Amino acid sequence: MKEKYFKVKGKYKDSIVLVKSGSFWNCFYGDALIVHFITGYVFKNNKIGFPSRVLNKVLNRIGALNISYVIVYELDDIIVHEYTSNSYTFYLDLYRKRLKY
């Protein structure tokens, strides 16, 4: 699962990458940190996982902040949603600062 994440993240550095694993979606590191702050889901070991049934809710919250995202079913089956005014870096920096306090 992490291999998929890193391969896609290398191409879409300023997007949240969500990787499907069974009936769950996962994201890691900075992506997980952003998802944690906008959803309240548990951020543990630099990872967040959530059930497939709430994917649309998560995507709506990500989209409301104009953060680009990539949905990875398999390496050859991805959906990219990019905003021209992508706020990924802004929110990543903001939430990293909040962790330090």
BALOBA-1460 file (C-alpha; in Angstrom, 3 decimals):
// residues 101
<rec num="1" residu="m" x="0.000" y="0.000" z="0.000"/>
<rec num="2" residu="k" x="2.769" y="2.466" z="0.886"/>
<rec num="3" residu="e" x="4.530" y="1.603" z="-2.366"/>
<rec num="4" residu="k" x="1.455" y="2.758" z="-4.291"/>
<rec num="5" residu="y" x="1.311" y="5.903" z="-2.187"/>
<rec num="6" residu="f" x="4.953" y="6.848" z="-2.796"/>
<rec num="7" residu="k" x="4.784" y="6.175" z="-6.542"/>
<rec num="8" residu="v" x="1.753" y="8.397" z="-6.979"/>
<rec num="9" residu="k" x="2.909" y="11.017" z="-4.452"/>
<rec num="10" residu="g" x="6.131" y="11.444" z="-6.424"/>
<rec num="11" residu="k" x="4.086" y="12.632" z="-9.386"/>
<rec num="12" residu="y" x="1.452" y="14.626" z="-7.449"/>
<rec num="13" residu="k" x="3.463" y="16.260" z="-4.671"/>
<rec num="14" residu="d" x="0.930" y="19.030" z="-3.964"/>
<rec num="15" residu="s" x="-2.111" y="16.769" z="-3.735"/>
<rec num="16" residu="i" x="-3.562" y="14.551" z="-1.048"/>
<rec num="17" residu="v" x="-3.109" y="10.949" z="-2.157"/>
<rec num="18" residu="l" x="-5.750" y="8.490" z="-0.925"/>
<rec num="19" residu="v" x="-5.003" y="4.787" z="-1.434"/>
<rec num="20" residu="k" x="-7.669" y="2.057" z="-1.352"/>
<rec num="21" residu="s" x="-6.882" y="-0.980" z="0.769"/>
<rec num="22" residu="g" x="-9.738" y="-3.449" z="1.062"/>
<rec num="23" residu="s" x="-12.757" y="-1.580" z="2.389"/>
<rec num="24" residu="f" x="-10.647" y="1.311" z="3.719"/>
<rec num="25" residu="w" x="-8.875" y="4.376" z="2.366"/>
<rec num="26" residu="n" x="-5.486" y="5.413" z="3.714"/>
<rec num="27" residu="c" x="-3.202" y="8.387" z="3.463"/>
<rec num="28" residu="f" x="0.182" y="9.050" z="4.990"/>
<rec num="29" residu="y" x="2.471" y="11.739" z="6.407"/>
<rec num="30" residu="g" x="1.536" y="15.315" z="5.453"/>
<rec num="31" residu="d" x="-1.560" y="14.153" z="3.597"/>
<rec num="32" residu="a" x="-2.751" y="12.328" z="6.717"/>
<rec num="33" residu="l" x="-2.057" y="15.399" z="8.823"/>
<rec num="34" residu="i" x="-4.272" y="17.563" z="6.617"/>
<rec num="35" residu="v" x="-7.065" y="14.967" z="6.586"/>
<rec num="36" residu="h" x="-6.794" y="14.683" z="10.375"/>
<rec num="37" residu="f" x="-7.332" y="18.410" z="10.900"/>
<rec num="38" residu="i" x="-10.238" y="18.715" z="8.483"/>
<rec num="39" residu="t" x="-12.078" y="15.533" z="9.550"/>
<rec num="40" residu="g" x="-10.982" y="14.816" z="13.110"/>
<rec num="41" residu="y" x="-9.995" y="11.236" z="12.227"/>
<rec num="42" residu="v" x="-7.226" y="9.690" z="14.301"/>
<rec num="43" residu="f" x="-3.691" y="10.489" z="13.098"/>
<rec num="44" residu="k" x="-1.402" y="7.706" z="14.309"/>
<rec num="45" residu="n" x="2.010" y="6.566" z="13.113"/>
<rec num="46" residu="n" x="1.879" y="9.161" z="10.297"/>
<rec num="47" residu="k" x="-1.227" y="7.497" z="8.869"/>
<rec num="48" residu="i" x="-4.998" y="7.855" z="8.708"/>
<rec num="49" residu="g" x="-7.437" y="5.192" z="7.622"/>
<rec num="50" residu="f" x="-11.174" y="5.531" z="7.158"/>
<rec num="51" residu="p" x="-13.951" y="3.308" z="5.781"/>
<rec num="52" residu="s" x="-15.017" y="3.524" z="2.151"/>
<rec num="53" residu="r" x="-18.521" y="4.596" z="3.131"/>
<rec num="54" residu="v" x="-17.224" y="8.034" z="4.221"/>
<rec num="55" residu="l" x="-15.010" y="8.713" z="1.190"/>
<rec num="56" residu="n" x="-17.428" y="11.239" z="-0.331"/>
<rec num="57" residu="k" x="-17.621" y="13.130" z="2.961"/>
<rec num="58" residu="v" x="-13.814" y="13.326" z="3.114"/>
<rec num="59" residu="l" x="-13.543" y="14.404" z="-0.533"/>
<rec num="60" residu="n" x="-16.179" y="17.101" z="-0.007"/>
<rec num="61" residu="r" x="-14.216" y="18.537" z="2.918"/>
<rec num="62" residu="i" x="-10.948" y="18.404" z="0.988"/>
<rec num="63" residu="g" x="-12.606" y="20.031" z="-2.025"/>
<rec num="64" residu="a" x="-14.208" y="22.753" z="0.090"/>
<rec num="65" residu="l" x="-10.682" y="23.936" z="0.943"/>
<rec num="66" residu="n" x="-9.537" y="23.829" z="-2.722"/>
<rec num="67" residu="i" x="-7.003" y="21.099" z="-2.001"/>
<rec num="68" residu="s" x="-6.155" y="18.866" z="-4.949"/>
<rec num="69" residu="y" x="-6.423" y="15.127" z="-4.416"/>
<rec num="70" residu="v" x="-5.671" y="11.823" z="-6.105"/>
<rec num="71" residu="i" x="-7.697" y="8.655" z="-5.552"/>
<rec num="72" residu="v" x="-5.697" y="5.459" z="-6.095"/>
<rec num="73" residu="y" x="-7.533" y="2.189" z="-6.646"/>
<rec num="74" residu="e" x="-4.572" y="0.544" z="-8.339"/>
<rec num="75" residu="l" x="-1.442" y="2.055" z="-9.873"/>
<rec num="76" residu="d" x="-3.060" y="1.996" z="-13.298"/>
<rec num="77" residu="d" x="-6.455" y="3.132" z="-11.981"/>
<rec num="78" residu="i" x="-6.240" y="6.598" z="-10.453"/>
<rec num="79" residu="i" x="-8.514" y="9.634" z="-10.453"/>
<rec num="80" residu="v" x="-6.911" y="13.064" z="-10.260"/>
<rec num="81" residu="h" x="-8.830" y="16.143" z="-9.131"/>
<rec num="82" residu="e" x="-6.692" y="19.262" z="-9.359"/>
<rec num="83" residu="y" x="-7.671" y="22.799" z="-8.431"/>
<rec num="84" residu="t" x="-6.040" y="25.695" z="-10.253"/>
<rec num="85" residu="s" x="-5.788" y="27.544" z="-6.937"/>
<rec num="86" residu="n" x="-4.538" y="24.522" z="-4.987"/>
<rec num="87" residu="s" x="-4.269" y="25.184" z="-1.239"/>
<rec num="88" residu="y" x="-2.330" y="22.020" z="-0.320"/>
<rec num="89" residu="t" x="0.895" y="23.732" z="0.763"/>
<rec num="90" residu="f" x="-0.956" y="26.432" z="2.716"/>
<rec num="91" residu="y" x="-2.880" y="23.890" z="4.822"/>
<rec num="92" residu="l" x="0.105" y="21.572" z="5.246"/>
<rec num="93" residu="d" x="2.191" y="24.427" z="6.667"/>
<rec num="94" residu="l" x="-0.692" y="25.638" z="8.847"/>
<rec num="95" residu="y" x="-1.351" y="22.233" z="10.411"/>
<rec num="96" residu="r" x="2.349" y="21.495" z="10.939"/>
<rec num="97" residu="k" x="2.607" y="24.733" z="12.931"/>
<rec num="98" residu="r" x="-0.410" y="23.714" z="15.023"/>
<rec num="99" residu="l" x="1.310" y="20.451" z="15.962"/>
<rec num="100" residu="k" x="4.311" y="22.344" z="17.341"/>
<rec num="101" residu="y" x="2.207" y="24.295" z="19.854"/>
